[in-house]
């Protein structure tokens, strides 16, 4: 489901801006987060990740995974997360 193709660009831009504002308001550096609905290599199935917020940049967020002992860090792009319908839950 690609939200960019469903609606006009003005509606998408306001929804996207509110999505980013919501993420930046709720999450801070060092907060624990649970992210669900991440698409895996454009397949039909999704996965979830639990971890700590390392950094929040303008276009992406960096999460340090809770389960990995080596400190594996993953960057998530805001545009891809918005189009996939990713949900954030604070823990």
Biopython code that builds the backbone (N, CA, C, O; Angstrom):
import numpy as np
from Bio.PDB.StructureBuilder import StructureBuilder

atoms = [
    (1, "UNK", "N", (0.842, -1.174, 0.000)),
    (1, "UNK", "CA", (0.000, 0.000, 0.000)),
    (1, "UNK", "C", (0.887, 1.236, 0.000)),
    (1, "UNK", "O", (1.566, 1.517, 0.987)),
    (2, "UNK", "N", (0.881, 1.950, -1.068)),
    (2, "UNK", "CA", (1.735, 3.113, -1.205)),
    (2, "UNK", "C", (0.884, 4.364, -1.043)),
    (2, "UNK", "O", (0.084, 4.698, -1.917)),
    (3, "UNK", "N", (1.060, 5.049, 0.074)),
    (3, "UNK", "CA", (0.237, 6.226, 0.357)),
    (3, "UNK", "C", (0.532, 7.368, -0.605)),
    (3, "UNK", "O", (-0.320, 8.230, -0.821)),
    (4, "UNK", "N", (1.721, 7.385, -1.181)),
    (4, "UNK", "CA", (2.059, 8.463, -2.107)),
    (4, "UNK", "C", (1.187, 8.418, -3.348)),
    (4, "UNK", "O", (0.937, 9.460, -3.953)),
    (5, "UNK", "N", (0.725, 7.261, -3.738)),
    (5, "UNK", "CA", (-0.083, 7.144, -4.948)),
    (5, "UNK", "C", (-1.570, 7.250, -4.657)),
    (5, "UNK", "O", (-2.357, 7.490, -5.572)),
    (6, "UNK", "N", (-1.972, 7.077, -3.405)),
    (6, "UNK", "CA", (-3.391, 7.092, -3.067)),
    (6, "UNK", "C", (-3.985, 8.486, -3.064)),
    (6, "UNK", "O", (-5.111, 8.682, -3.522)),
    (7, "UNK", "N", (-3.249, 9.450, -2.556)),
    (7, "UNK", "CA", (-3.798, 10.781, -2.335)),
    (7, "UNK", "C", (-2.953, 11.827, -3.042)),
    (7, "UNK", "O", (-1.891, 11.531, -3.590)),
    (8, "UNK", "N", (-3.453, 13.061, -3.014)),
    (8, "UNK", "CA", (-2.708, 14.170, -3.605)),
    (8, "UNK", "C", (-1.487, 14.520, -2.786)),
    (8, "UNK", "O", (-1.387, 14.147, -1.617)),
    (9, "UNK", "N", (-0.565, 15.230, -3.392)),
    (9, "UNK", "CA", (0.694, 15.523, -2.715)),
    (9, "UNK", "C", (0.514, 16.483, -1.542)),
    (9, "UNK", "O", (1.288, 16.413, -0.587)),
    (10, "UNK", "N", (-0.473, 17.373, -1.575)),
    (10, "UNK", "CA", (-0.677, 18.290, -0.452)),
    (10, "UNK", "C", (-1.128, 17.539, 0.791)),
    (10, "UNK", "O", (-0.646, 17.810, 1.890)),
    (11, "UNK", "N", (-2.037, 16.608, 0.626)),
    (11, "UNK", "CA", (-2.514, 15.819, 1.764)),
    (11, "UNK", "C", (-1.373, 14.998, 2.337)),
    (11, "UNK", "O", (-1.214, 14.905, 3.554)),
    (12, "UNK", "N", (-0.588, 14.410, 1.465)),
    (12, "UNK", "CA", (0.542, 13.599, 1.906)),
    (12, "UNK", "C", (1.555, 14.455, 2.658)),
    (12, "UNK", "O", (2.078, 14.025, 3.686)),
    (13, "UNK", "N", (1.840, 15.646, 2.170)),
    (13, "UNK", "CA", (2.841, 16.469, 2.836)),
    (13, "UNK", "C", (2.393, 16.847, 4.245)),
    (13, "UNK", "O", (3.216, 16.867, 5.160)),
    (14, "UNK", "N", (1.109, 17.147, 4.442)),
    (14, "UNK", "CA", (0.650, 17.482, 5.793)),
    (14, "UNK", "C", (0.638, 16.251, 6.690)),
    (14, "UNK", "O", (0.996, 16.344, 7.864)),
    (15, "UNK", "N", (0.237, 15.103, 6.160)),
    (15, "UNK", "CA", (0.262, 13.872, 6.954)),
    (15, "UNK", "C", (1.696, 13.486, 7.312)),
    (15, "UNK", "O", (1.964, 13.047, 8.430)),
    (16, "UNK", "N", (2.617, 13.651, 6.360)),
    (16, "UNK", "CA", (4.018, 13.311, 6.595)),
    (16, "UNK", "C", (4.627, 14.232, 7.648)),
    (16, "UNK", "O", (5.349, 13.777, 8.534)),
    (17, "UNK", "N", (4.332, 15.532, 7.548)),
    (17, "UNK", "CA", (4.862, 16.481, 8.530)),
    (17, "UNK", "C", (4.341, 16.176, 9.929)),
    (17, "UNK", "O", (5.087, 16.276, 10.903)),
    (18, "UNK", "N", (3.072, 15.809, 10.037)),
    (18, "UNK", "CA", (2.532, 15.475, 11.358)),
    (18, "UNK", "C", (3.128, 14.163, 11.871)),
    (18, "UNK", "O", (3.321, 14.004, 13.076)),
    (19, "UNK", "N", (3.422, 13.218, 10.967)),
    (19, "UNK", "CA", (4.061, 11.952, 11.336)),
    (19, "UNK", "C", (5.441, 12.212, 11.938)),
    (19, "UNK", "O", (5.781, 11.658, 12.983)),
    (20, "UNK", "N", (6.235, 13.056, 11.276)),
    (20, "UNK", "CA", (7.580, 13.365, 11.767)),
    (20, "UNK", "C", (7.509, 14.158, 13.070)),
    (20, "UNK", "O", (8.278, 13.902, 13.996)),
    (21, "UNK", "N", (6.584, 15.123, 13.145)),
    (21, "UNK", "CA", (6.448, 15.919, 14.366)),
    (21, "UNK", "C", (6.061, 15.035, 15.547)),
    (21, "UNK", "O", (6.531, 15.248, 16.665)),
    (22, "UNK", "N", (5.210, 14.051, 15.302)),
    (22, "UNK", "CA", (4.799, 13.130, 16.359)),
    (22, "UNK", "C", (5.977, 12.292, 16.842)),
    (22, "UNK", "O", (6.153, 12.096, 18.045)),
    (23, "UNK", "N", (6.781, 11.800, 15.907)),
    (23, "UNK", "CA", (7.958, 10.999, 16.276)),
    (23, "UNK", "C", (8.938, 11.834, 17.088)),
    (23, "UNK", "O", (9.413, 11.393, 18.134)),
    (24, "UNK", "N", (9.243, 13.039, 16.612)),
    (24, "UNK", "CA", (10.235, 13.875, 17.289)),
    (24, "UNK", "C", (9.732, 14.384, 18.635)),
    (24, "UNK", "O", (10.536, 14.658, 19.527)),
    (25, "UNK", "N", (8.410, 14.517, 18.797)),
    (25, "UNK", "CA", (7.867, 14.968, 20.080)),
    (25, "UNK", "C", (7.883, 13.842, 21.114)),
    (25, "UNK", "O", (8.141, 14.089, 22.293)),
    (26, "UNK", "N", (7.612, 12.616, 20.685)),
    (26, "UNK", "CA", (7.514, 11.498, 21.625)),
    (26, "UNK", "C", (8.857, 10.872, 21.949)),
    (26, "UNK", "O", (9.069, 10.421, 23.075)),
    (27, "UNK", "N", (9.766, 10.834, 20.991)),
    (27, "UNK", "CA", (11.028, 10.126, 21.186)),
    (27, "UNK", "C", (12.169, 11.098, 21.433)),
    (27, "UNK", "O", (12.268, 12.139, 20.784)),
    (28, "UNK", "N", (13.021, 10.748, 22.370)),
    (28, "UNK", "CA", (14.227, 11.516, 22.624)),
    (28, "UNK", "C", (15.409, 10.555, 22.622)),
    (28, "UNK", "O", (15.233, 9.337, 22.650)),
    (29, "UNK", "N", (16.604, 11.110, 22.588)),
    (29, "UNK", "CA", (17.803, 10.285, 22.578)),
    (29, "UNK", "C", (17.884, 9.489, 23.881)),
    (29, "UNK", "O", (17.798, 10.061, 24.968)),
    (30, "UNK", "N", (18.047, 8.181, 23.769)),
    (30, "UNK", "CA", (18.149, 7.317, 24.929)),
    (30, "UNK", "C", (16.845, 6.679, 25.362)),
    (30, "UNK", "O", (16.844, 5.864, 26.284)),
    (31, "UNK", "N", (15.731, 7.023, 24.724)),
    (31, "UNK", "CA", (14.455, 6.423, 25.123)),
    (31, "UNK", "C", (14.302, 5.047, 24.486)),
    (31, "UNK", "O", (14.776, 4.803, 23.377)),
    (32, "UNK", "N", (13.633, 4.155, 25.207)),
    (32, "UNK", "CA", (13.375, 2.809, 24.706)),
    (32, "UNK", "C", (12.164, 2.848, 23.789)),
    (32, "UNK", "O", (11.183, 3.535, 24.072)),
    (33, "UNK", "N", (12.238, 2.102, 22.680)),
    (33, "UNK", "CA", (11.166, 2.157, 21.692)),
    (33, "UNK", "C", (10.913, 0.766, 21.124)),
    (33, "UNK", "O", (11.816, -0.067, 21.051)),
    (34, "UNK", "N", (9.672, 0.536, 20.726)),
    (34, "UNK", "CA", (9.264, -0.698, 20.068)),
    (34, "UNK", "C", (8.666, -0.294, 18.724)),
    (34, "UNK", "O", (7.646, 0.393, 18.692)),
    (35, "UNK", "N", (9.274, -0.702, 17.621)),
    (35, "UNK", "CA", (8.817, -0.320, 16.287)),
    (35, "UNK", "C", (8.225, -1.551, 15.615)),
    (35, "UNK", "O", (8.882, -2.588, 15.530)),
    (36, "UNK", "N", (6.992, -1.443, 15.138)),
    (36, "UNK", "CA", (6.339, -2.566, 14.468)),
    (36, "UNK", "C", (5.915, -2.158, 13.069)),
    (36, "UNK", "O", (5.654, -0.984, 12.807)),
    (37, "UNK", "N", (5.849, -3.126, 12.181)),
    (37, "UNK", "CA", (5.386, -2.885, 10.824)),
    (37, "UNK", "C", (6.473, -2.557, 9.829)),
    (37, "UNK", "O", (6.183, -1.963, 8.790)),
    (38, "UNK", "N", (7.712, -2.920, 10.103)),
    (38, "UNK", "CA", (8.821, -2.643, 9.191)),
    (38, "UNK", "C", (8.787, -3.660, 8.061)),
    (38, "UNK", "O", (8.819, -4.864, 8.311)),
    (39, "UNK", "N", (8.722, -3.189, 6.822)),
    (39, "UNK", "CA", (8.720, -4.113, 5.687)),
    (39, "UNK", "C", (10.127, -4.656, 5.470)),
    (39, "UNK", "O", (11.113, -3.928, 5.585)),
    (40, "UNK", "N", (10.202, -5.935, 5.157)),
    (40, "UNK", "CA", (11.488, -6.589, 4.959)),
    (40, "UNK", "C", (11.736, -6.737, 3.465)),
    (40, "UNK", "O", (11.082, -7.538, 2.796)),
    (41, "UNK", "N", (12.679, -5.964, 2.947)),
    (41, "UNK", "CA", (13.109, -6.015, 1.545)),
    (41, "UNK", "C", (11.932, -6.013, 0.576)),
    (41, "UNK", "O", (11.885, -6.810, -0.361)),
    (42, "UNK", "N", (10.990, -5.116, 0.809)),
    (42, "UNK", "CA", (9.824, -4.927, -0.069)),
    (42, "UNK", "C", (8.967, -6.183, -0.201)),
    (42, "UNK", "O", (8.235, -6.338, -1.179)),
    (43, "UNK", "N", (9.056, -7.076, 0.778)),
    (43, "UNK", "CA", (8.220, -8.280, 0.774)),
    (43, "UNK", "C", (6.878, -7.961, 1.418)),
    (43, "UNK", "O", (6.631, -6.830, 1.836)),
    (44, "UNK", "N", (6.018, -8.964, 1.493)),
    (44, "UNK", "CA", (4.701, -8.753, 2.066)),
    (44, "UNK", "C", (4.692, -8.882, 3.584)),
    (44, "UNK", "O", (3.740, -8.444, 4.230)),
    (45, "UNK", "N", (5.733, -9.476, 4.167)),
    (45, "UNK", "CA", (5.734, -9.634, 5.615)),
    (45, "UNK", "C", (6.494, -8.495, 6.282)),
    (45, "UNK", "O", (7.302, -7.812, 5.652)),
    (46, "UNK", "N", (6.219, -8.307, 7.563)),
    (46, "UNK", "CA", (6.857, -7.230, 8.315)),
    (46, "UNK", "C", (7.566, -7.812, 9.529)),
    (46, "UNK", "O", (7.388, -8.982, 9.868)),
    (47, "UNK", "N", (8.366, -6.986, 10.172)),
    (47, "UNK", "CA", (9.046, -7.407, 11.388)),
    (47, "UNK", "C", (8.982, -6.268, 12.409)),
    (47, "UNK", "O", (8.557, -5.155, 12.099)),
    (48, "UNK", "N", (9.404, -6.570, 13.602)),
    (48, "UNK", "CA", (9.426, -5.575, 14.673)),
    (48, "UNK", "C", (10.837, -5.495, 15.243)),
    (48, "UNK", "O", (11.606, -6.453, 15.157)),
    (49, "UNK", "N", (11.168, -4.356, 15.821)),
    (49, "UNK", "CA", (12.476, -4.187, 16.451)),
    (49, "UNK", "C", (12.280, -3.454, 17.774)),
    (49, "UNK", "O", (11.450, -2.552, 17.886)),
    (50, "UNK", "N", (13.058, -3.860, 18.768)),
    (50, "UNK", "CA", (13.049, -3.202, 20.065)),
    (50, "UNK", "C", (14.444, -2.676, 20.319)),
    (50, "UNK", "O", (15.433, -3.347, 20.021)),
    (51, "UNK", "N", (14.526, -1.480, 20.869)),
    (51, "UNK", "CA", (15.841, -0.948, 21.147)),
    (51, "UNK", "C", (15.808, 0.446, 21.725)),
    (51, "UNK", "O", (14.774, 0.934, 22.180)),
    (52, "UNK", "N", (16.974, 1.076, 21.695)),
    (52, "UNK", "CA", (17.165, 2.407, 22.244)),
    (52, "UNK", "C", (17.418, 3.390, 21.108)),
    (52, "UNK", "O", (18.119, 3.075, 20.146)),
    (53, "UNK", "N", (16.844, 4.577, 21.229)),
    (53, "UNK", "CA", (17.061, 5.616, 20.222)),
    (53, "UNK", "C", (18.468, 6.170, 20.415)),
    (53, "UNK", "O", (18.803, 6.675, 21.486)),
    (54, "UNK", "N", (19.296, 6.071, 19.363)),
    (54, "UNK", "CA", (20.652, 6.609, 19.416)),
    (54, "UNK", "C", (20.674, 8.068, 18.978)),
    (54, "UNK", "O", (21.178, 8.931, 19.696)),
    (55, "UNK", "N", (20.129, 8.339, 17.803)),
    (55, "UNK", "CA", (20.107, 9.695, 17.248)),
    (55, "UNK", "C", (18.821, 9.902, 16.469)),
    (55, "UNK", "O", (18.263, 8.949, 15.926)),
    (56, "UNK", "N", (18.346, 11.140, 16.408)),
    (56, "UNK", "CA", (17.221, 11.503, 15.558)),
    (56, "UNK", "C", (17.705, 12.625, 14.648)),
    (56, "UNK", "O", (18.000, 13.728, 15.109)),
    (57, "UNK", "N", (17.782, 12.337, 13.360)),
    (57, "UNK", "CA", (18.218, 13.313, 12.377)),
    (57, "UNK", "C", (17.012, 13.857, 11.616)),
    (57, "UNK", "O", (15.872, 13.522, 11.937)),
    (58, "UNK", "N", (17.256, 14.686, 10.621)),
    (58, "UNK", "CA", (16.168, 15.299, 9.863)),
    (58, "UNK", "C", (15.379, 14.279, 9.060)),
    (58, "UNK", "O", (14.152, 14.355, 9.009)),
    (59, "UNK", "N", (16.060, 13.323, 8.429)),
    (59, "UNK", "CA", (15.392, 12.380, 7.537)),
    (59, "UNK", "C", (15.351, 10.945, 8.048)),
    (59, "UNK", "O", (14.668, 10.111, 7.453)),
    (60, "UNK", "N", (16.054, 10.632, 9.120)),
    (60, "UNK", "CA", (16.059, 9.252, 9.597)),
    (60, "UNK", "C", (16.337, 9.198, 11.095)),
    (60, "UNK", "O", (16.743, 10.182, 11.712)),
    (61, "UNK", "N", (16.106, 8.014, 11.657)),
    (61, "UNK", "CA", (16.323, 7.770, 13.081)),
    (61, "UNK", "C", (17.230, 6.545, 13.212)),
    (61, "UNK", "O", (17.114, 5.598, 12.434)),
    (62, "UNK", "N", (18.123, 6.565, 14.184)),
    (62, "UNK", "CA", (19.055, 5.461, 14.408)),
    (62, "UNK", "C", (18.667, 4.759, 15.709)),
    (62, "UNK", "O", (18.573, 5.387, 16.764)),
    (63, "UNK", "N", (18.443, 3.440, 15.615)),
    (63, "UNK", "CA", (18.030, 2.628, 16.758)),
    (63, "UNK", "C", (19.110, 1.588, 17.046)),
    (63, "UNK", "O", (19.580, 0.909, 16.133)),
    (64, "UNK", "N", (19.508, 1.461, 18.324)),
    (64, "UNK", "CA", (20.411, 0.383, 18.737)),
    (64, "UNK", "C", (19.549, -0.770, 19.226)),
    (64, "UNK", "O", (18.762, -0.621, 20.162)),
    (65, "UNK", "N", (19.705, -1.915, 18.586)),
    (65, "UNK", "CA", (18.859, -3.071, 18.873)),
    (65, "UNK", "C", (19.090, -3.595, 20.286)),
    (65, "UNK", "O", (20.224, -3.662, 20.759)),
    (66, "UNK", "N", (18.008, -3.960, 20.947)),
    (66, "UNK", "CA", (18.075, -4.480, 22.317)),
    (66, "UNK", "C", (18.635, -5.892, 22.348)),
    (66, "UNK", "O", (19.365, -6.248, 23.273)),
    (67, "UNK", "N", (18.302, -6.697, 21.351)),
    (67, "UNK", "CA", (18.632, -8.118, 21.378)),
    (67, "UNK", "C", (20.065, -8.425, 20.968)),
    (67, "UNK", "O", (20.589, -9.482, 21.320)),
    (68, "UNK", "N", (20.707, -7.528, 20.235)),
    (68, "UNK", "CA", (22.042, -7.803, 19.726)),
    (68, "UNK", "C", (23.094, -7.382, 20.745)),
    (68, "UNK", "O", (23.075, -6.248, 21.225)),
    (69, "UNK", "N", (24.006, -8.282, 21.078)),
    (69, "UNK", "CA", (25.038, -8.008, 22.078)),
    (69, "UNK", "C", (26.151, -7.102, 21.533)),
    (69, "UNK", "O", (26.860, -6.459, 22.307)),
    (70, "UNK", "N", (26.304, -7.051, 20.214)),
    (70, "UNK", "CA", (27.391, -6.284, 19.619)),
    (70, "UNK", "C", (27.033, -4.822, 19.389)),
    (70, "UNK", "O", (27.840, -4.080, 18.830)),
    (71, "UNK", "N", (25.861, -4.394, 19.800)),
    (71, "UNK", "CA", (25.480, -3.004, 19.612)),
    (71, "UNK", "C", (25.112, -2.687, 18.185)),
    (71, "UNK", "O", (25.473, -1.627, 17.675)),
    (72, "UNK", "N", (24.405, -3.580, 17.532)),
    (72, "UNK", "CA", (24.002, -3.397, 16.142)),
    (72, "UNK", "C", (23.067, -2.201, 16.030)),
    (72, "UNK", "O", (22.059, -2.129, 16.734)),
    (73, "UNK", "N", (23.401, -1.257, 15.142)),
    (73, "UNK", "CA", (22.581, -0.067, 14.968)),
    (73, "UNK", "C", (21.936, -0.076, 13.595)),
    (73, "UNK", "O", (22.558, -0.470, 12.608)),
    (74, "UNK", "N", (20.682, 0.362, 13.537)),
    (74, "UNK", "CA", (19.928, 0.393, 12.292)),
    (74, "UNK", "C", (19.366, 1.785, 12.092)),
    (74, "UNK", "O", (18.839, 2.392, 13.025)),
    (75, "UNK", "N", (19.480, 2.294, 10.868)),
    (75, "UNK", "CA", (18.900, 3.593, 10.525)),
    (75, "UNK", "C", (17.602, 3.362, 9.764)),
    (75, "UNK", "O", (17.550, 2.546, 8.844)),
    (76, "UNK", "N", (16.559, 4.082, 10.149)),
    (76, "UNK", "CA", (15.256, 3.982, 9.499)),
    (76, "UNK", "C", (14.918, 5.315, 8.859)),
    (76, "UNK", "O", (14.954, 6.358, 9.512)),
    (77, "UNK", "N", (14.591, 5.273, 7.581)),
    (77, "UNK", "CA", (14.227, 6.466, 6.829)),
    (77, "UNK", "C", (12.774, 6.817, 7.128)),
    (77, "UNK", "O", (11.911, 5.939, 7.117)),
    (78, "UNK", "N", (12.491, 8.101, 7.396)),
    (78, "UNK", "CA", (11.132, 8.520, 7.735)),
    (78, "UNK", "C", (10.156, 8.326, 6.578)),
    (78, "UNK", "O", (9.002, 7.967, 6.810)),
    (79, "UNK", "N", (10.590, 8.553, 5.343)),
    (79, "UNK", "CA", (9.687, 8.425, 4.192)),
    (79, "UNK", "C", (9.244, 6.980, 4.019)),
    (79, "UNK", "O", (8.060, 6.712, 3.813)),
    (80, "UNK", "N", (10.185, 6.051, 4.100)),
    (80, "UNK", "CA", (9.834, 4.635, 3.965)),
    (80, "UNK", "C", (8.941, 4.174, 5.110)),
    (80, "UNK", "O", (8.008, 3.401, 4.895)),
    (81, "UNK", "N", (9.219, 4.642, 6.328)),
    (81, "UNK", "CA", (8.389, 4.253, 7.464)),
    (81, "UNK", "C", (6.978, 4.797, 7.311)),
    (81, "UNK", "O", (6.009, 4.114, 7.643)),
    (82, "UNK", "N", (6.854, 6.021, 6.812)),
    (82, "UNK", "CA", (5.533, 6.622, 6.619)),
    (82, "UNK", "C", (4.734, 5.858, 5.574)),
    (82, "UNK", "O", (3.543, 5.613, 5.763)),
    (83, "UNK", "N", (5.372, 5.481, 4.481)),
    (83, "UNK", "CA", (4.676, 4.766, 3.412)),
    (83, "UNK", "C", (4.319, 3.337, 3.822)),
    (83, "UNK", "O", (3.321, 2.791, 3.350)),
    (84, "UNK", "N", (5.117, 2.732, 4.688)),
    (84, "UNK", "CA", (4.834, 1.369, 5.139)),
    (84, "UNK", "C", (3.829, 1.323, 6.282)),
    (84, "UNK", "O", (3.308, 0.254, 6.597)),
    (85, "UNK", "N", (3.549, 2.454, 6.902)),
    (85, "UNK", "CA", (2.612, 2.478, 8.021)),
    (85, "UNK", "C", (3.209, 1.959, 9.318)),
    (85, "UNK", "O", (2.550, 1.238, 10.066)),
    (86, "UNK", "N", (4.458, 2.325, 9.585)),
    (86, "UNK", "CA", (5.158, 1.866, 10.783)),
    (86, "UNK", "C", (4.571, 2.537, 12.024)),
    (86, "UNK", "O", (4.182, 3.704, 11.980)),
    (87, "UNK", "N", (4.509, 1.795, 13.126)),
    (87, "UNK", "CA", (3.995, 2.317, 14.385)),
    (87, "UNK", "C", (5.105, 2.296, 15.442)),
    (87, "UNK", "O", (5.873, 1.338, 15.542)),
    (88, "UNK", "N", (5.169, 3.382, 16.232)),
    (88, "UNK", "CA", (6.128, 3.497, 17.327)),
    (88, "UNK", "C", (5.402, 3.346, 18.653)),
    (88, "UNK", "O", (4.328, 3.917, 18.845)),
    (89, "UNK", "N", (5.975, 2.590, 19.559)),
    (89, "UNK", "CA", (5.451, 2.481, 20.921)),
    (89, "UNK", "C", (6.598, 2.717, 21.885)),
    (89, "UNK", "O", (7.633, 2.056, 21.803)),
    (90, "UNK", "N", (6.413, 3.662, 22.801)),
    (90, "UNK", "CA", (7.428, 3.879, 23.822)),
    (90, "UNK", "C", (7.295, 2.809, 24.890)),
    (90, "UNK", "O", (6.200, 2.317, 25.162)),
    (91, "UNK", "N", (8.435, 2.450, 25.499)),
    (91, "UNK", "CA", (8.382, 1.453, 26.570)),
    (91, "UNK", "C", (8.907, 2.065, 27.833)),
    (91, "UNK", "O", (8.954, 1.400, 28.868)),
]
sb = StructureBuilder()
sb.init_structure("model")
sb.init_model(0)
sb.init_chain("A")
sb.init_seg("    ")
for serial, (resi, resn, name, xyz) in enumerate(atoms, 1):
    if name == "N":
        sb.init_residue(resn, " ", resi, " ")
    sb.init_atom(name, np.array(xyz, "f"), 0.0, 1.0, " ", f" {name:<3s}", serial, name[0])
structure = sb.get_structure()
